Amino acid sequence: MSAGGAVVTGLGVIGPWGAGCPGLIEALRAGAPLSSEVDRTAGYHAAGGARRAALVPSLDLARFVPPAQARRLALPSRWSLAAARMALEDAGLPALEGRRVSVVLATVFGSVLFTEKLVRQILDEGPEAAQPFYFSECVANAPTAQVALALGARGANVTVTQREAGALSALAIAAQEVTEGRADVAITGATDEMTPLLHSLLDRYRAIAKPAGGRSEAPRPLAAGRDGFLAGEGAVALVVERDVDAAARSARPLARIAGSARAFDPTATESDWGVGHERLGRALSALLATTFPDGARIDAIVSGASGAIRGDALEGRVLRHAWPAGDLPPVVAPKGVVGEYGGGHLAAAILAAAGAEFGALAAFDAPDPEIGIVPGRLAGGSPPARILASALASGGAAAWILLERP
């Protein structure tokens, strides 16, 4: 699917770096994982397990979500609404009257805390005690719906649940909404929260990095000694418009969406990555050939590698399949800084297109000889002309976005 004609004109971010792009830009430049201690007092965690996650600090978001409104919302909805208003402000669109607006957001887990509270209430007090207040926010599409209600968006309202590939899939759908004329503006992005219970479960399933052998607890994307990802949380929102509409109001785009593709790996299990790198590699190669038939080169890859043992192996093999000659463009792996979930990878891809600097990953040690990719740096100030953002998901979904310097 080609998404030519769509541009990103606004970006709003909330994550372990705080609220707004300056903190995220600085974190990407530094290259160190944004991790903090998880509350383990409830006793969910196994002894010797992971202790850290990329958690959102306490933030004052009253300028974007008034307290009277915020108290009715679970954190993913609250963060999504704040990020959406932040993105609209960044795009120079404080009001949306008269515009057809679609909302397309991705989530992996939805509102975990409210779901925990609802289930606990039912188990402890019986089904009659279940509060509709909790239920209305624990469904996966709650953040998307709350953003649409608050902003008066009456276009398509889509929630994408494709795990690690969800954020890029959502951007592809949003671009399609505006380029095919169903919306004038699309708000897209991703959101997730990380509670102690969810963190402990991911740890027990051996999905996340943990301290071992004297090494610090940190994600090591694409490294030989990787042992899991850094679980994260937050929300990212983008404003997507047609390039002609952005030009008509003298907006300054952050990136142009040149193309996108999605695929599926049938060898994947319900909860793990598969081994279908040839199938996925062919889909990626077809996207590159279709979008740039003249053979224009990709200047940088914003990889979805996170430190997941099988996920990073698949990512490396897919990229090698698409570049069989071995001349891969520079690869950066922002999930080594911002963690997995919450949309940080998507935000990093947009910032890369806008010229942000990416430093070397502080926790990376030895490269994996079977992958042969060392995540590197991106010099700031001179944006790459063309960027590939890649995301492969446990369960089989895959998504790629091609971004161009506007």
DOVOLUM-175399 format. One line per field, with one value per residue (C-alpha): residue in one letter; x, y, z. Coordinates in Angstrom, 3 decimals, always signed. Example, Ala and Ser with C-alpha at 12.3 -4.5 7.8 and 13.67 -1.06 7.14 Angstrom:
2
residu c(A:S)
east c(+12.300:+13.670)
north c(-4.500:-1.060)
up c(+7.800:+7.140)
END
This chain:
406
residu c(M:S:A:G:G:A:V:V:T:G:L:G:V:I:G:P:W:G:A:G:C:P:G:L:I:E:A:L:R:A:G:A:P:L:S:S:E:V:D:R:T:A:G:Y:H:A:A:G:G:A:R:R:A:A:L:V:P:S:L:D:L:A:R:F:V:P:P:A:Q:A:R:R:L:A:L:P:S:R:W:S:L:A:A:A:R:M:A:L:E:D:A:G:L:P:A:L:E:G:R:R:V:S:V:V:L:A:T:V:F:G:S:V:L:F:T:E:K:L:V:R:Q:I:L:D:E:G:P:E:A:A:Q:P:F:Y:F:S:E:C:V:A:N:A:P:T:A:Q:V:A:L:A:L:G:A:R:G:A:N:V:T:V:T:Q:R:E:A:G:A:L:S:A:L:A:I:A:A:Q:E:V:T:E:G:R:A:D:V:A:I:T:G:A:T:D:E:M:T:P:L:L:H:S:L:L:D:R:Y:R:A:I:A:K:P:A:G:G:R:S:E:A:P:R:P:L:A:A:G:R:D:G:F:L:A:G:E:G:A:V:A:L:V:V:E:R:D:V:D:A:A:A:R:S:A:R:P:L:A:R:I:A:G:S:A:R:A:F:D:P:T:A:T:E:S:D:W:G:V:G:H:E:R:L:G:R:A:L:S:A:L:L:A:T:T:F:P:D:G:A:R:I:D:A:I:V:S:G:A:S:G:A:I:R:G:D:A:L:E:G:R:V:L:R:H:A:W:P:A:G:D:L:P:P:V:V:A:P:K:G:V:V:G:E:Y:G:G:G:H:L:A:A:A:I:L:A:A:A:G:A:E:F:G:A:L:A:A:F:D:A:P:D:P:E:I:G:I:V:P:G:R:L:A:G:G:S:P:P:A:R:I:L:A:S:A:L:A:S:G:G:A:A:A:W:I:L:L:E:R:P)
east c(+0.000:+1.437:+0.694:+2.225:+0.829:+0.591:+2.778:+3.228:+2.747:+2.505:+4.024:+3.017:+4.848:+4.569:+6.988:+9.776:+11.498:+8.510:+6.087:+7.152:+9.857:+12.876:+13.296:+12.962:+15.440:+17.983:+17.460:+18.005:+21.184:+22.483:+21.686:+21.121:+17.984:+15.341:+14.615:+13.477:+12.574:+9.214:+7.112:+7.563:+5.810:+2.760:+4.895:+4.073:+7.679:+9.862:+13.050:+16.004:+13.792:+13.648:+13.335:+13.256:+10.974:+10.712:+8.030:+6.318:+7.109:+4.447:+3.409:+1.208:-0.897:-3.610:-2.895:-3.918:-6.361:-8.194:-8.326:-12.126:-11.752:-8.601:-10.115:-12.574:-9.865:-7.440:-3.807:-3.672:-6.695:-5.343:-1.927:-3.391:-5.614:-2.759:-0.439:-3.116:-3.650:+0.107:+0.413:-2.375:-0.660:+2.610:+0.850:-0.696:-4.222:-5.706:-9.223:-10.612:-13.989:-14.998:-12.445:-13.142:-10.991:-10.127:-8.454:-6.286:-4.415:-2.555:-2.288:-0.893:-2.481:-5.016:-5.800:-4.185:-4.737:-8.472:-8.802:-7.010:-9.347:-12.452:-11.407:-10.426:-13.776:-15.672:-13.616:-13.755:-17.299:-19.179:-20.320:-22.952:-20.205:-18.502:-18.308:-19.182:-16.660:-13.857:-15.344:-15.734:-11.999:-10.651:-11.711:-8.875:-10.525:-11.107:-8.169:-9.176:-12.780:-11.882:-9.649:-12.414:-15.042:-12.863:-11.820:-15.132:-13.599:-16.413:-14.378:-13.124:-12.284:-9.847:-7.917:-5.024:-3.939:-0.988:+1.510:+4.945:+3.800:+0.729:+2.117:+3.466:+0.286:-1.771:+0.295:-0.196:-3.973:-4.021:-2.060:-4.509:-7.436:-6.178:-4.699:-7.880:-9.996:-11.948:-10.434:-8.807:-6.797:-5.880:-4.611:-2.589:-0.117:+0.098:-0.352:+0.257:+0.841:+3.092:+1.753:+3.686:+1.467:+2.014:+5.732:+5.981:+4.168:+6.454:+9.388:+8.063:+7.638:+11.319:+10.454:+12.285:+15.900:+17.104:+20.326:+22.552:+26.212:+27.225:+25.725:+23.335:+19.662:+19.344:+18.072:+20.732:+19.103:+20.849:+23.657:+24.944:+24.190:+20.657:+18.217:+14.977:+13.547:+12.921:+9.172:+7.866:+4.795:+3.533:+1.663:+2.601:+0.299:+0.913:-1.108:-1.267:-2.538:-2.353:+0.716:-1.361:-3.483:-0.404:+1.144:-2.063:-1.887:+1.924:+2.515:+6.050:+5.956:+8.209:+8.205:+6.573:+5.096:+6.407:+5.010:+4.045:+3.504:+2.181:+2.707:+2.183:+4.502:+2.431:+5.299:+4.861:+3.058:+0.448:+3.035:+6.381:+8.185:+8.450:+11.166:+9.584:+12.259:+12.162:+8.441:+8.778:+11.954:+10.156:+7.371:+9.906:+11.833:+8.597:+7.823:+11.255:+11.044:+7.509:+8.098:+11.491:+11.543:+14.556:+16.575:+16.845:+18.740:+17.568:+19.767:+18.871:+16.822:+14.940:+14.752:+12.183:+14.870:+14.378:+16.611:+14.071:+16.065:+13.973:+12.472:+15.842:+17.086:+14.108:+14.544:+18.178:+17.395:+14.598:+16.844:+19.634:+17.161:+16.153:+19.815:+21.426:+24.617:+25.313:+25.462:+22.889:+22.184:+23.017:+20.711:+19.495:+17.507:+15.671:+13.907:+17.228:+16.498:+12.705:+11.727:+9.046:+5.411:+4.054:+4.945:+8.499:+9.778:+7.274:+8.167:+11.872:+11.317:+9.583:+12.297:+14.964:+13.301:+13.256:+16.991:+17.319:+20.647:+20.881:+23.807:+25.321:+23.441:+25.178:+24.308:+25.314:+28.281:+29.284:+27.411:+25.563:+27.537:+24.355:+22.785:+25.876:+24.258:+25.613:+23.159:+24.959:+24.478:+22.699:+24.293:+21.882:+21.114:+21.146:+18.077:+18.432:+16.622:+14.885:+14.232:+12.807:+10.991:+10.604:+8.505:+8.043:+5.605:+5.308:+2.324:+3.375:+2.378:+4.903:+4.810:+7.166:+6.947:+9.071:+9.645:+11.165:+12.602:+9.810)
north c(+0.000:+3.330:+6.264:+9.024:+12.457:+12.180:+14.149:+14.237:+17.804:+17.343:+15.141:+14.748:+12.383:+11.175:+8.591:+7.843:+11.016:+13.106:+15.094:+16.676:+16.089:+17.812:+15.078:+12.325:+13.994:+14.276:+10.631:+9.391:+11.445:+9.975:+6.357:+5.124:+3.113:+5.185:+2.682:+2.992:+0.608:-1.177:-1.378:-4.971:-4.677:-6.672:-9.804:-10.628:-10.859:-13.953:-13.828:-12.686:-11.402:-8.112:-4.984:-2.125:-0.682:+2.473:+4.113:+7.459:+9.778:+11.779:+14.542:+17.605:+17.313:+19.757:+22.059:+19.262:+17.246:+19.205:+17.393:+17.020:+15.153:+13.257:+11.650:+9.740:+8.321:+5.429:+6.318:+5.153:+7.325:+10.268:+10.050:+9.593:+12.635:+14.752:+13.567:+14.229:+17.802:+18.251:+17.036:+19.328:+22.262:+21.271:+21.069:+24.514:+23.069:+24.194:+23.802:+21.077:+22.615:+21.939:+19.190:+15.491:+13.810:+10.124:+8.609:+5.485:+4.325:+1.141:-0.648:-3.978:-4.398:-1.566:-0.269:-2.878:-1.251:-0.710:-4.280:-5.544:-3.500:-4.766:-8.423:-8.055:-6.444:-9.284:-11.965:-10.335:-8.954:-10.824:-9.849:-7.433:-5.227:-4.643:-0.919:+0.226:+3.025:+0.465:-1.552:+1.418:+2.076:-1.480:-2.249:-1.914:+0.843:+3.170:+5.534:+5.879:+6.562:+9.059:+11.036:+11.155:+12.229:+14.943:+16.374:+15.934:+13.590:+11.947:+10.057:+6.497:+5.352:+2.436:+0.595:-1.589:-4.528:-6.014:-5.987:-4.636:-3.857:-1.931:+1.614:+1.436:-0.309:+2.499:+5.111:+3.231:+3.194:+6.886:+7.806:+5.803:+7.647:+11.036:+10.082:+8.285:+11.268:+9.849:+12.330:+15.748:+15.038:+11.767:+11.488:+8.333:+6.784:+4.245:+3.915:+1.378:+1.246:-1.060:-2.145:-4.260:-7.268:-7.046:-6.476:-9.555:-11.703:-10.592:-11.383:-14.857:-15.541:-14.533:-11.764:-8.882:-8.199:-9.029:-8.739:-11.769:-12.658:-9.339:-7.385:-4.512:-5.035:-3.428:-4.149:-4.948:-4.837:-6.989:-7.934:-11.446:-11.305:-9.920:-11.515:-9.590:-6.132:-3.223:-3.027:+0.501:+2.695:+6.037:+7.513:+9.022:+10.928:+12.169:+14.530:+13.280:+15.402:+15.505:+17.366:+19.846:+20.707:+21.204:+23.444:+25.461:+26.490:+26.910:+24.024:+22.693:+18.876:+16.699:+13.842:+12.667:+9.162:+7.739:+4.235:+1.439:-2.293:-4.913:-8.656:-11.777:-14.603:-17.820:-19.663:-17.528:-18.918:-16.932:-15.546:-15.691:-14.718:-17.158:-18.076:-16.759:-14.238:-15.057:-14.321:-11.100:-10.155:-10.480:-8.195:-5.590:-5.860:-5.382:-2.225:-0.778:-1.632:-0.278:+2.958:+3.701:+2.017:+4.101:+2.315:+5.295:+4.277:+4.188:+6.399:+4.963:+2.183:+2.760:-0.846:-2.379:-4.570:-4.464:-7.096:-9.898:-13.047:-14.453:-11.141:-9.501:-12.577:-12.398:-8.641:-9.125:-11.895:-9.876:-6.854:-9.051:-10.612:-7.156:-6.118:-9.365:-7.612:-6.794:-3.027:-2.199:+1.462:+2.693:+1.009:+2.559:+0.728:+3.280:+0.626:+0.203:+3.662:+4.071:+0.440:-1.710:-0.475:+3.050:+4.288:+5.463:+3.615:+5.417:+8.812:+8.080:+7.305:+10.646:+12.483:+10.733:+12.058:+15.511:+15.417:+14.256:+12.878:+9.226:+8.239:+4.790:+2.459:+2.528:-1.083:-2.684:-5.031:-7.646:-8.011:-11.235:-13.016:-14.596:-11.150:-9.117:-5.743:-3.206:-0.418:+2.842:+6.582:+9.223:+12.634:+15.409:+18.480:+16.875:+14.631:+11.454:+11.784:+8.416:+6.312:+2.834:+2.147:-1.569:-3.493:-7.262:-8.539:-11.655:-13.478:-12.865:-9.307:-7.092:-3.452:-1.085:+2.638:+4.588:+8.186:+10.955:+14.295:+16.765)
up c(+0.000:-0.991:+1.292:-0.825:-0.149:+3.653:+6.033:+9.806:+11.028:+14.796:+17.498:+21.143:+23.499:+27.080:+28.411:+30.862:+29.617:+30.792:+28.625:+25.348:+22.759:+24.398:+27.022:+24.430:+22.078:+24.878:+25.892:+22.321:+22.144:+25.414:+24.484:+28.065:+28.974:+30.752:+33.492:+37.097:+39.919:+39.735:+42.896:+44.093:+47.447:+46.310:+46.026:+42.406:+41.262:+41.382:+43.411:+41.367:+38.577:+36.719:+38.814:+36.331:+33.657:+31.565:+33.716:+33.221:+36.142:+37.948:+35.533:+35.680:+32.518:+33.582:+30.631:+28.280:+30.417:+33.145:+36.525:+36.399:+33.113:+34.074:+37.164:+34.992:+32.735:+33.099:+32.469:+28.816:+27.973:+29.966:+28.357:+24.861:+25.174:+26.518:+23.729:+21.084:+22.277:+22.450:+18.849:+17.628:+19.300:+17.657:+14.285:+14.681:+14.775:+18.094:+16.692:+14.444:+13.581:+10.012:+9.515:+9.158:+11.789:+12.201:+15.262:+14.920:+18.025:+18.873:+22.199:+23.327:+26.749:+27.076:+30.551:+32.759:+36.155:+35.675:+34.394:+37.513:+39.727:+37.926:+38.154:+41.811:+42.569:+40.911:+42.677:+46.105:+46.141:+43.419:+39.908:+41.236:+42.672:+39.304:+38.574:+35.037:+35.665:+35.493:+32.652:+30.299:+30.532:+30.517:+26.930:+24.416:+22.391:+25.370:+24.644:+20.991:+21.924:+24.651:+22.280:+19.676:+22.213:+23.701:+20.334:+18.521:+15.948:+13.989:+11.409:+11.581:+15.113:+14.920:+17.617:+16.444:+18.620:+16.774:+19.640:+18.707:+15.144:+16.271:+16.251:+12.693:+11.524:+13.039:+11.214:+7.932:+8.435:+9.386:+6.255:+4.173:+5.777:+4.627:+1.240:+0.193:+1.200:+4.127:+6.575:+6.471:+9.623:+11.319:+14.871:+15.325:+17.742:+20.540:+24.288:+27.052:+30.797:+32.805:+36.201:+38.738:+37.985:+34.227:+34.723:+36.947:+34.380:+31.567:+33.831:+34.676:+30.950:+30.521:+28.096:+29.767:+30.646:+34.152:+36.133:+35.664:+35.783:+37.257:+34.356:+34.832:+34.065:+30.644:+27.132:+24.540:+21.093:+18.483:+20.913:+21.453:+25.169:+24.940:+27.370:+26.902:+26.421:+28.760:+29.466:+29.040:+29.030:+27.763:+24.822:+21.480:+19.140:+15.597:+13.419:+9.818:+6.929:+3.150:+2.024:-0.022:+3.024:+5.177:+2.519:+2.189:+5.842:+5.764:+8.178:+8.500:+8.279:+10.411:+7.894:+4.700:+4.635:+1.388:+1.752:+4.086:+4.121:+6.491:+6.444:+8.522:+9.474:+9.723:+11.430:+14.564:+17.598:+19.502:+21.910:+20.118:+16.949:+14.079:+11.595:+8.414:+7.567:+3.855:+3.584:+5.555:+3.699:+0.365:+1.621:+2.727:-0.553:-2.494:-0.495:-1.240:-4.944:-5.314:-3.426:-4.943:-8.375:-9.330:-6.648:-4.326:-1.238:+2.371:+4.535:+7.946:+9.547:+12.801:+13.890:+16.202:+17.766:+21.530:+23.110:+22.616:+21.878:+19.032:+17.946:+17.295:+15.463:+13.122:+12.651:+11.672:+9.190:+7.554:+7.081:+5.706:+3.250:+1.988:+1.661:+0.444:-0.666:+2.959:+2.524:+5.190:+5.918:+9.443:+11.986:+15.238:+17.924:+20.099:+22.165:+23.919:+25.374:+25.562:+26.105:+24.528:+24.447:+24.741:+21.248:+21.873:+18.792:+16.555:+18.012:+17.543:+13.846:+13.302:+15.196:+13.105:+9.966:+11.547:+12.236:+15.854:+17.016:+18.106:+20.294:+20.659:+23.001:+26.366:+27.260:+23.946:+24.270:+21.678:+18.374:+17.640:+14.884:+13.522:+13.026:+12.234:+12.903:+15.348:+16.233:+15.624:+15.721:+13.698:+13.506:+14.393:+12.354:+8.907:+8.559:+6.479:+3.173:+3.534:+6.621:+7.074:+10.344:+11.034:+13.569:+13.840:+16.439:+18.524:+17.098:+13.492:+12.537:+10.764:+9.662:+7.887:+7.215:+4.731:+5.781:+3.724:+4.687:+3.849)
END
